[in-house]
Each structure stands twice: as structure tokens, then as C-alpha cells.
Amino acid sequence: MQKLLSLFLLTISALLFSQESIDFQNLSFKEILAKAKSEKKLVFIDAYAVWCGPCKMMEKNIFPLPAVKDYYNANFINARFDMEKGEGRDLAVKYGIRSYPSFLFLNGDGEVVKKNLGYMGENDFLTIAKEANNPKFRTASNKDLFDKGEKDPDFLQNMMRLYVDSDYELAKKVSERYFDVKKAEPLTKDDLGLLLYFVKSTGDPNYKIFVAKKPEIIQLMSEDVYNQFDANIKISKILENALDQKTGIINDDYFYKNAVPLIGQKDAETAINRMKVLFYPTVNNFTGYEKAALAYYKDSEAFDAEELLKAAWIFSEHVSKPASLKKAEEWAEKSVMKTETAENTYILAKLYSKTGKKENAKMYAVISQNLAAVQGKDASLATQLLETLK
């Protein structure tokens, strides 16, 4: 009798929840898509994880709101999937879900129409639904609409963002149409970010926008920064051709021969060293990295402390020359002076240990241990370092 009563109460509770919140369908993903197609609606998916606090807050605070549940229930086939269980794991891979909660709006073919993430208030959550709920999307894919010549700026901007990771070339084509459509309008900061992301060479249609709108752009960034971007665009193909994919070596002679006439010796040196700093660690060329980093970060005051700390960490792991390690100490010290963390104090301690400053190394290793304990982080590296310093 008690079991029957418990079951009855659970059933009533489920029914009440379904009436008081978004009506999430208990169907497979395939069935959800089929239902959306037959009813000519879009699919809304709440992609969550059971441990996710903001996910629980959305479920408790936002999904039950009358305006939210009414709009979502009337306009979408709604579903929820735990991204770490069952079908959710496949969906997480398919749609690149790495943060929770993520919200997907799909057409009946499973193509993403709109994607957002994070906790949202009522107005924002309704806004994204209304933006997604365009009648065009119910019966046609983004690609179909684009191929048919769709020029709506909001549609094009959304499509750029959707495909930038999965199909860069398509996203780039979309960007070219977007900026052509908006060429007579002022650039926003968001527009500028997209423009810079998609300009890869002077032959790109977007480069013409970049040049034509220089007076506008230098109102959003300094002229010096604009000129740096311009230089990078001009030599991007040269940098690409200078890299030997088989050996992972960058051909300095080829690069300077072709780049210096375009941007000058000084900017060419900065550009090639920046490329080496970014690329050489990925192919374990730490000898090349050491030389490039010393040149690139020569004026350390011009760089962010966290960028310098990354270089200091690589030096602490892979460099042995005393003069180079001394420079890395300066980089790590700059980060520590800004704010002490378990990570930067450990890196500084390790550098001190490699340059023979044993007492300094001990002191910062202990600080790293203590900070790790306070911040709930792993202190094993600092502990191991202290063992070697006894």
C-alpha cells in the first residue's frame, strides 16, 4: 500500500511539474526530430548536467514562469538531455556542447538554428526563443536559405557563429555576404571582431572592407593596433609558406625575403618571433622557442603578466641556460607581483631552484602549497619540488 501511495504521489508530482513548467518530451532524439518535422516546429533542447548549478536554477526559476512555459510550449518541441548520460553523450559530441546549460534550437533535420549558453533571466530567455522562432527555419536549413540568397543581417551573423567551428570556409563565405550587406552601415565592436577573425589575406573580399573602413575602425581601436593587424594580414600567406609542415621548421630566409619589402625589418622580426612562440611548443621545438621568446618578450613591460607567465613556465620545464632562466624569473616575478597564485608561485619557485637560489625556491614553494590548500587546488608539484630542495 505504501509503495502504491508513493508511486501515486510521484505521478501527481510529475504531472504538476509538466503543467507548471516547459513541457519537455520524454522521447528519443530521433523521435523528437520526427515530431518537429510533422508539426512544422523547431526543437528546443536544454542540454544540462546533473551537477550543474545554473542548470538547476534555470529549471527552478525560469522554466516555470508563465510567459516562458507558454511561449516554449506553443512554439517548440521541447526536450532535455543529460549530456553525460545515454543519448546525451552523443549529442554533446555532435553539437560541441562543452558548457552547461547550453540551449539548442534545431530544425527537423537536426541542424542548429540558434545556440546559446549559461543562466538567463526571463527576458533574455524569451528573446533567444523569439529570434530562433523564424518561420523560415521550420522548413528550410540555414544552408538552403543561404544558397537561395538570404541577406538578413541577423540571420547571417547567427549563421557565421554557428558554423565558425564546424565549417570555417562556409562561415567565411557568410561573413563576406554579411559585410557586403552592411557596407554602408557603421561597424559595431562585434562586427569588427568578426571582420578581423575572417580576414586572412589581402585577397579576401573582407580585406577591402578592412581598408575602406579604416577611419571607422581606428575609432574602435588605436591606429597602431590597426597597422599591426594590417601587417599581419599582409604577411599571413608568407608565414604559412615559410613553415615546413614535414619538419616543423620555419624558414627565416624565405620569410624575411618576402615580408620585409611589405612591412619592414622590425615588424617582420616581431611577426616571425610571435609565430615561433605560438607554434614551436606544439612541435616540441623548445630550442627554437627559447631563442624566439627571448627576442619577442625582450621588452617585457609591453606584455600581459599572464602571457609572460606561460613563457616562464615553458622555460622552467625545458630550458637550462642560466641567462635564459634569469629572464624567465623576471617574467614570473611580474606575474607574482600582480597577484600571488598557487600556479605562478610554483613556477617562480621552480625557476629559482634551477638558478641555484635554493632559499627563494623553498619560500615560494611553501607559498604555493599554502595557496593551493586555501584555493582547493592540487599542491603535489610544489610538494615534490620541496622534497628535492631538502
C-alpha positions as semicolon CSV with decimal commas, in nm:
position;residue;x (nm);y (nm);z (nm)
1;M;0,000;0,000;0,000
2;Q;0,284;0,237;0,091
3;K;0,456;0,167;-0,243
4;L;0,134;0,238;-0,433
5;L;0,090;0,565;-0,243
6;S;0,449;0,670;-0,319
7;L;0,403;0,588;-0,686
8;F;0,079;0,785;-0,692
9;L;0,246;1,087;-0,534
10;L;0,536;1,072;-0,780
11;T;0,294;1,056;-1,071
12;I;0,097;1,354;-0,940
13;S;0,422;1,544;-0,884
14;A;0,535;1,477;-1,241
15;L;0,202;1,587;-1,378
16;L;0,209;1,906;-1,173
17;F;0,563;1,982;-1,288
18;S;0,468;1,929;-1,651
19;Q;0,180;2,171;-1,604
20;E;0,392;2,426;-1,422
21;S;0,697;2,427;-1,647
22;I;0,810;2,377;-2,004
23;D;0,665;2,055;-2,139
24;F;0,979;1,851;-2,205
25;Q;0,902;1,544;-2,418
26;N;1,024;1,209;-2,291
27;L;1,125;1,084;-2,637
28;S;1,442;0,978;-2,815
29;F;1,627;1,239;-3,017
30;K;1,515;1,073;-3,341
31;E;1,154;1,083;-3,227
32;I;1,188;1,448;-3,123
33;L;1,309;1,544;-3,471
34;A;1,033;1,346;-3,639
35;K;0,770;1,514;-3,425
36;A;0,913;1,858;-3,502
37;K;0,905;1,785;-3,873
38;S;0,549;1,657;-3,869
39;E;0,426;1,957;-3,668
40;K;0,646;2,205;-3,862
41;K;0,807;2,333;-3,544
42;L;1,159;2,381;-3,422
43;V;1,314;2,174;-3,145
44;F;1,434;2,332;-2,823
45;I;1,689;2,128;-2,626
46;D;1,801;2,204;-2,274
47;A;2,149;2,045;-2,263
48;Y;2,238;2,005;-1,896
49;A;2,446;1,810;-1,645
50;V;2,315;1,689;-1,310
51;W;2,591;1,864;-1,112
52;C;2,542;2,199;-1,288
53;G;2,417;2,472;-1,052
54;P;2,297;2,716;-1,321
55;C;2,108;2,428;-1,487
56;K;1,914;2,369;-1,165
57;M;1,847;2,740;-1,131
58;M;1,703;2,754;-1,484
59;E;1,480;2,458;-1,400
60;K;1,364;2,614;-1,075
61;N;1,346;2,986;-1,156
62;I;1,292;3,029;-1,531
63;F;1,126;2,726;-1,691
64;P;0,811;2,752;-1,470
65;L;0,747;3,123;-1,543
66;P;0,408;3,161;-1,717
67;A;0,538;3,364;-2,013
68;V;0,828;3,123;-2,065
69;K;0,634;2,796;-2,045
70;D;0,351;2,934;-2,259
71;Y;0,582;3,052;-2,537
72;Y;0,807;2,745;-2,543
73;N;0,516;2,500;-2,522
74;A;0,327;2,675;-2,802
75;N;0,617;2,712;-3,043
76;F;0,867;2,430;-2,991
77;I;0,903;2,057;-2,939
78;N;1,095;2,069;-2,613
79;A;1,341;1,812;-2,480
80;R;1,603;1,782;-2,209
81;F;1,914;1,565;-2,225
82;D;2,178;1,498;-1,961
83;M;2,493;1,548;-2,168
84;E;2,688;1,297;-1,959
85;K;2,446;1,004;-1,988
86;G;2,292;0,790;-2,260
87;E;2,199;0,971;-2,579
88;G;2,319;1,296;-2,430
89;R;2,683;1,191;-2,471
90;D;2,642;1,154;-2,847
91;L;2,457;1,484;-2,869
92;A;2,731;1,661;-2,673
93;V;2,986;1,542;-2,930
94;K;2,760;1,611;-3,229
95;Y;2,683;1,968;-3,126
96;G;3,008;2,055;-2,948
97;I;2,848;2,103;-2,605
98;R;3,121;2,185;-2,353
99;S;2,943;2,428;-2,117
100;Y;2,622;2,390;-1,919
101;P;2,349;2,477;-1,953
102;S;2,353;2,502;-2,332
103;F;2,037;2,577;-2,527
104;L;1,991;2,445;-2,880
105;F;1,724;2,536;-3,131
106;L;1,716;2,282;-3,414
107;N;1,511;2,229;-3,727
108;G;1,355;1,892;-3,808
109;D;1,677;1,779;-3,979
110;G;1,873;1,836;-3,658
111;E;2,052;2,142;-3,790
112;V;2,131;2,417;-3,540
113;V;1,929;2,733;-3,595
114;K;2,048;2,910;-3,281
115;K;2,270;2,823;-2,987
116;N;2,316;2,995;-2,651
117;L;2,454;2,902;-2,312
118;G;2,456;2,998;-1,947
119;Y;2,196;3,108;-1,696
120;M;1,948;3,361;-1,838
121;G;1,676;3,577;-1,696
122;E;1,319;3,565;-1,824
123;N;1,354;3,841;-2,084
124;D;1,675;3,707;-2,235
125;F;1,544;3,351;-2,242
126;L;1,231;3,464;-2,426
127;T;1,434;3,683;-2,662
128;I;1,653;3,397;-2,786
129;A;1,340;3,186;-2,843
130;K;1,172;3,459;-3,047
131;E;1,488;3,516;-3,250
132;A;1,510;3,144;-3,328
133;N;1,139;3,105;-3,399
134;N;1,154;3,247;-3,751
135;P;0,905;3,068;-3,982
136;K;1,181;3,029;-4,245
137;F;1,375;2,794;-4,023
138;R;1,092;2,548;-3,976
139;T;1,105;2,410;-4,329
140;A;1,449;2,509;-4,461
141;S;1,804;2,467;-4,338
142;N;2,049;2,753;-4,286
143;K;2,247;2,634;-4,587
144;D;1,936;2,622;-4,807
145;L;1,842;2,975;-4,710
146;F;2,197;3,099;-4,766
147;D;2,213;2,929;-5,108
148;K;1,886;3,097;-5,202
149;G;2,043;3,437;-5,131
150;E;1,920;3,519;-4,779
151;K;2,060;3,861;-4,682
152;D;1,905;3,932;-4,344
153;P;2,200;4,059;-4,130
154;D;2,081;3,888;-3,810
155;F;2,046;3,557;-3,995
156;L;2,393;3,593;-4,149
157;Q;2,556;3,687;-3,819
158;N;2,395;3,394;-3,642
159;M;2,500;3,156;-3,922
160;M;2,860;3,278;-3,901
161;R;2,872;3,197;-3,532
162;L;2,707;2,859;-3,579
163;Y;2,949;2,736;-3,844
164;V;3,274;2,901;-3,742
165;D;3,399;2,586;-3,564
166;S;3,243;2,314;-3,777
167;D;3,275;2,464;-4,128
168;Y;3,507;2,763;-4,135
169;E;3,501;2,806;-4,513
170;L;3,122;2,827;-4,514
171;A;3,127;3,072;-4,222
172;K;3,379;3,284;-4,411
173;K;3,153;3,297;-4,720
174;V;2,866;3,402;-4,494
175;S;3,084;3,676;-4,344
176;E;3,160;3,814;-4,690
177;R;2,790;3,849;-4,768
178;Y;2,723;3,994;-4,422
179;F;2,980;4,272;-4,460
180;D;2,873;4,340;-4,817
181;V;2,514;4,383;-4,697
182;K;2,626;4,615;-4,415
183;K;2,898;4,806;-4,602
184;A;2,702;5,132;-4,586
185;E;2,639;5,099;-4,210
186;P;2,880;5,182;-3,925
187;L;3,075;4,890;-3,779
188;T;2,996;4,784;-3,423
189;K;3,261;4,634;-3,193
190;D;3,107;4,290;-3,254
191;D;3,125;4,350;-3,629
192;L;3,491;4,446;-3,603
193;G;3,572;4,130;-3,408
194;L;3,408;3,916;-3,677
195;L;3,576;4,109;-3,958
196;L;3,922;4,063;-3,808
197;Y;3,857;3,694;-3,745
198;F;3,767;3,623;-4,106
199;V;4,028;3,836;-4,284
200;K;4,317;3,605;-4,369
201;S;4,484;3,768;-4,669
202;T;4,484;4,079;-4,883
203;G;4,293;3,879;-5,146
204;D;3,991;3,831;-4,919
205;P;3,680;4,037;-5,004
206;N;3,666;4,132;-4,636
207;Y;4,010;4,294;-4,663
208;K;3,855;4,557;-4,891
209;I;3,611;4,635;-4,608
210;F;3,901;4,650;-4,361
211;V;4,082;4,905;-4,579
212;A;3,776;5,109;-4,680
213;K;3,656;5,143;-4,322
214;K;3,992;5,234;-4,168
215;P;3,869;5,574;-4,042
216;E;3,583;5,396;-3,861
217;I;3,798;5,114;-3,731
218;I;4,060;5,340;-3,574
219;Q;3,778;5,492;-3,369
220;L;3,725;5,143;-3,221
221;M;4,095;5,059;-3,186
222;S;4,414;5,264;-3,199
223;E;4,580;5,331;-3,535
224;D;4,890;5,143;-3,411
225;V;4,683;4,831;-3,346
226;Y;4,512;4,872;-3,684
227;N;4,852;4,887;-3,853
228;Q;4,965;4,573;-3,667
229;F;4,661;4,385;-3,790
230;D;4,721;4,516;-4,141
231;A;5,083;4,397;-4,130
232;N;4,977;4,053;-4,007
233;I;4,720;4,020;-4,284
234;K;4,976;4,119;-4,547
235;I;5,225;3,855;-4,435
236;S;4,989;3,575;-4,329
237;K;5,040;3,383;-4,654
238;I;5,414;3,436;-4,633
239;L;5,418;3,293;-4,281
240;E;5,216;2,995;-4,398
241;N;5,456;2,929;-4,687
242;A;5,760;2,973;-4,461
243;L;5,652;2,680;-4,245
244;D;5,780;2,337;-4,349
245;Q;5,495;2,106;-4,243
246;K;5,721;1,798;-4,250
247;T;5,998;1,929;-4,026
248;G;5,804;2,189;-3,828
249;I;6,079;2,442;-3,900
250;I;6,011;2,800;-4,008
251;N;6,232;2,919;-4,293
252;D;6,367;3,256;-4,180
253;D;6,537;3,339;-4,510
254;Y;6,222;3,286;-4,715
255;F;6,013;3,482;-4,467
256;Y;6,239;3,787;-4,444
257;K;6,295;3,798;-4,822
258;N;5,920;3,825;-4,882
259;A;5,798;4,005;-4,570
260;V;6,049;4,286;-4,525
261;P;5,951;4,463;-4,851
262;L;5,590;4,468;-4,729
263;I;5,619;4,561;-4,361
264;G;5,982;4,647;-4,288
265;Q;6,257;4,467;-4,093
266;K;6,139;4,549;-3,739
267;D;5,778;4,439;-3,788
268;A;5,893;4,132;-3,979
269;E;6,113;4,026;-3,686
270;T;5,825;4,074;-3,443
271;A;5,589;3,874;-3,662
272;I;5,815;3,573;-3,714
273;N;5,910;3,557;-3,345
274;R;5,543;3,573;-3,248
275;M;5,468;3,284;-3,483
276;K;5,755;3,079;-3,339
277;V;5,640;3,150;-2,982
278;L;5,295;3,020;-3,072
279;F;5,397;2,730;-3,293
280;Y;5,723;2,580;-3,166
281;P;5,586;2,447;-2,833
282;T;5,325;2,249;-3,029
283;V;5,602;2,056;-3,208
284;N;5,836;2,035;-2,906
285;N;6,097;2,262;-3,064
286;F;6,200;2,422;-2,737
287;T;6,542;2,533;-2,859
288;G;6,373;2,739;-3,129
289;Y;6,112;2,855;-2,878
290;E;6,377;2,975;-2,631
291;K;6,550;3,193;-2,890
292;A;6,222;3,335;-3,026
293;A;6,074;3,405;-2,681
294;L;6,384;3,592;-2,564
295;A;6,358;3,817;-2,869
296;Y;5,980;3,854;-2,866
297;Y;5,947;3,928;-2,492
298;K;6,263;4,143;-2,475
299;D;6,057;4,443;-2,363
300;S;5,853;4,257;-2,103
301;E;5,669;4,573;-1,995
302;A;5,480;4,562;-2,326
303;F;5,319;4,226;-2,242
304;D;5,048;4,100;-2,012
305;A;5,171;3,925;-1,698
306;E;4,978;3,605;-1,777
307;E;5,132;3,576;-2,123
308;L;5,476;3,616;-1,970
309;L;5,393;3,355;-1,707
310;K;5,316;3,098;-1,978
311;A;5,659;3,163;-2,130
312;A;5,820;3,136;-1,785
313;W;5,651;2,800;-1,730
314;I;5,783;2,663;-2,061
315;F;6,132;2,785;-1,970
316;S;6,106;2,623;-1,626
317;E;6,026;2,290;-1,793
318;H;6,253;2,289;-2,098
319;V;6,534;2,548;-2,074
320;S;6,867;2,513;-1,894
321;K;7,079;2,814;-1,992
322;P;7,130;3,037;-1,683
323;A;7,089;3,366;-1,874
324;S;6,760;3,248;-2,026
325;L;6,632;3,125;-1,691
326;K;6,720;3,461;-1,535
327;K;6,496;3,631;-1,792
328;A;6,217;3,383;-1,718
329;E;6,249;3,468;-1,347
330;E;6,169;3,831;-1,435
331;W;5,859;3,719;-1,626
332;A;5,735;3,503;-1,338
333;E;5,813;3,775;-1,083
334;K;5,596;4,019;-1,279
335;S;5,302;3,780;-1,251
336;V;5,363;3,717;-0,879
337;M;5,388;4,091;-0,809
338;K;5,049;4,141;-0,974
339;T;4,880;3,872;-0,761
340;E;5,008;3,555;-0,596
341;T;4,850;3,229;-0,710
342;A;4,935;2,865;-0,649
343;E;5,048;2,840;-1,011
344;N;5,272;3,143;-1,052
345;T;5,444;3,099;-0,714
346;Y;5,523;2,737;-0,806
347;I;5,668;2,840;-1,144
348;L;5,881;3,108;-0,976
349;A;5,997;2,854;-0,714
350;K;6,097;2,610;-0,987
351;L;6,291;2,876;-1,176
352;Y;6,471;2,979;-0,858
353;S;6,561;2,614;-0,796
354;K;6,709;2,585;-1,147
355;T;6,920;2,900;-1,100
356;G;7,052;2,785;-0,763
357;K;6,851;3,023;-0,542
358;K;6,756;2,747;-0,303
359;E;6,613;2,955;-0,018
360;N;6,397;3,162;-0,251
361;A;6,280;2,843;-0,416
362;K;6,182;2,693;-0,079
363;M;5,995;3,008;0,024
364;Y;5,784;3,026;-0,291
365;A;5,721;2,652;-0,297
366;V;5,575;2,681;0,055
367;I;5,366;2,980;-0,053
368;S;5,239;2,776;-0,348
369;Q;5,148;2,489;-0,114
370;N;4,958;2,720;0,119
371;L;4,771;2,894;-0,162
372;A;4,676;2,560;-0,314
373;A;4,534;2,447;0,020
374;V;4,329;2,767;0,057
375;Q;4,204;2,755;-0,303
376;G;4,133;2,382;-0,304
377;K;4,395;2,311;-0,571
378;D;4,650;2,033;-0,621
379;A;4,973;2,110;-0,434
380;S;5,162;1,795;-0,537
381;L;5,406;1,973;-0,771
382;A;5,508;2,222;-0,501
383;T;5,542;1,934;-0,251
384;Q;5,763;1,738;-0,491
385;L;5,978;2,044;-0,551
386;L;6,024;2,095;-0,177
387;E;6,139;1,734;-0,143
388;T;6,417;1,797;-0,397
389;L;6,526;2,111;-0,209
390;K;6,585;1,944;0,129
